[in-house]
Amino acid sequence: MGMTMTQKILAAHAGLDQVKAGQLINAHLDLVLGNDITTPVAIKEFEKAGFDSVYDNTRINIVLDHFVPNKDIKSAQQSKTCREFANKYDILNFFDVGKMGIEHALLPEQGIVTAGDCVIGADSHTCTYGAVGAFSTGVGSTDMAAGMATGMAWFKVPAAIKVVLTGKLKPTVSGKDVILHLIGMIGVDGALYKSLEFVGDGVATLSMDDRLCICNMAIEAGAKNGIFPVDDVTTAYLTGRSRREWKVYQADPDAVYEQTITIDLSALESTVSYPHLPENTHLAKDSGDIKIDQVVIGSCTNGRLEDMEAAYNILKGKTIAPGVRVIIIPATMNIYKECILRGWTTAFIDAGCVVSTPTCGPCLGGYMGILAENERCVSTTNRNFVGRMGHVTSEVYLASPAVAAASALTGYITDPATL
Amino acid sequence: MNAKGFVHTYPDNVDTDVIIPARYLNTPDAKELAAHCMEDIDADFTKRMKEGDIMVAGWNFGCGSSREHAPLAIKTAGVSCVIAKSFARIFYRNAINIGLPILECEEASNAIAAGDEVSIDFDTGVIQDITTGASFQAEPFPPFIQEIISKGGLMNSIKNK
């Protein structure tokens, strides 16, 4: 029986010729990842179990990104715990303030994750790396602890949904609109326990930043992972960047999919997820007069260079609407620097925005843009749950950087195509 | 192993942000986390909660963030089992890895009401609503996962290998 791309990567890492959906396996890990919130819990479990060595100090990645530069004493303590552990075990890829970026923008950018890898991360958006042709999935801190100690993790081999992409996106429409549209179609548990495997002639038209954004939010449909085939776009991205040789896995022609969904990219329009679930999608152009208080452009979903460029193209030479606060957060130090070199940061500030160093900050209601009672935010982040960005009565509308920037100018949810 | 307690009910898609809001994730301390468990959707939960109580929820319980702080807060608050129609996959594996008992059972989730007294036999997967007399059969865990649970969680299970 044929295997999906995900199943082939899992089989190879479990040392098996064949796996099938539902099978429970132990697989070798190429990378283990944690952040400043999840790693301290993993360290506790690691030490409690009595381990005194890691399986491979070059394969463990600890990125301080959620609450750094630290927002309070307790979060500073958590960073310190990570720092001391990284020093003790000589963790090669430990990223502290000044070197860090938001983990799921940083690891691909630095060439740490590559095609064919099997990756776990104690962060739900670890599924991002499917964009470069890796199997990667979010887990908890105990899995991270076990992964650091043994280099192994247990998996239930997922069934798959095939998502066939055709056509090409319109200029103001991006990867964010693709994934929000898909989540709107299948719901927040529409891909529960499954892989989302993206295929079709539309794939070649999507940039790496679009693919990273699409895979990033696979978890918001409940998926175990999202994955793209390795093509010319992937090879161009990995060449000169990947720190290790990569391996290309392809789905078998007779791979079994539970469901096939076709999306015509050329028919998509700017899409917004209303509170309080990512599946609650509407077209930006149908949003009427939804007045907003804040805009956030950044995060592991949309803090990459193309996202900054989309915001710049709309905000340059303009002024944001009175009464709106706009927070722009480039996702890595390289992207941050590039925004300065290209003059985008100046344009953002001249338009009335603030520009922060990389942090997850407001996305999860940590700091740097917490919402008050009844406030509304258009955000390029990934979740709009009750209380996600602040007060329990505040509201988050998920959208692309283009929609967020257009809304910043008008003060209302706005389709950039109508500007 | 058995559990017995009174039921707290929850809807579909209970996310880990409401189980334990991110503003409290600046500590890994389980007791501190438990003190804020469910506070954004059920403000009185920690006051009503008695040791051994049971949560009964709808589809996709524990969706969203991978924070293990969520099952840890529920376990430390004293909850003896979470029954749901389905669990989000990271919450599902986290619960198994840390030894928080969970059961998938659509019929039980539909029928059991808030405040009912319920008993659970984990060996057979039988859920008994003592208040109404109804009984339900949950899907048992596969042997691979039962082994992790019987060893008291993932770290104990890999340590013994």
Interface residues (C-beta under 8 A of the other chain):
Chain A: L24 I37 T38 P40 V41 K44 E45 K48 A49 G50 H66 F67 K71 D72 K74 S75 Q77 Q78 G121 A122 D123 S124 T126 G138 V139 G140 S141 T142 D143 A145 A146 A149 T150 M152 W154 V188 D189 L192 Y193 I219 G222 K224 L277 L364 G365 G366 R383 F385 V386 G387 R388 V392
Chain B: N13 D15 D17 V18 P21 A22 R23 L25 N26 T27 P28 D40 I41 W59 N60 C63 G64 S65 S66 R67 E68 H69 P71 L72 S86 A88 R89 I90 R93 N94 N97 I98 P142 F144 I145 I148 G153 L154 M155 N156 I158 K159
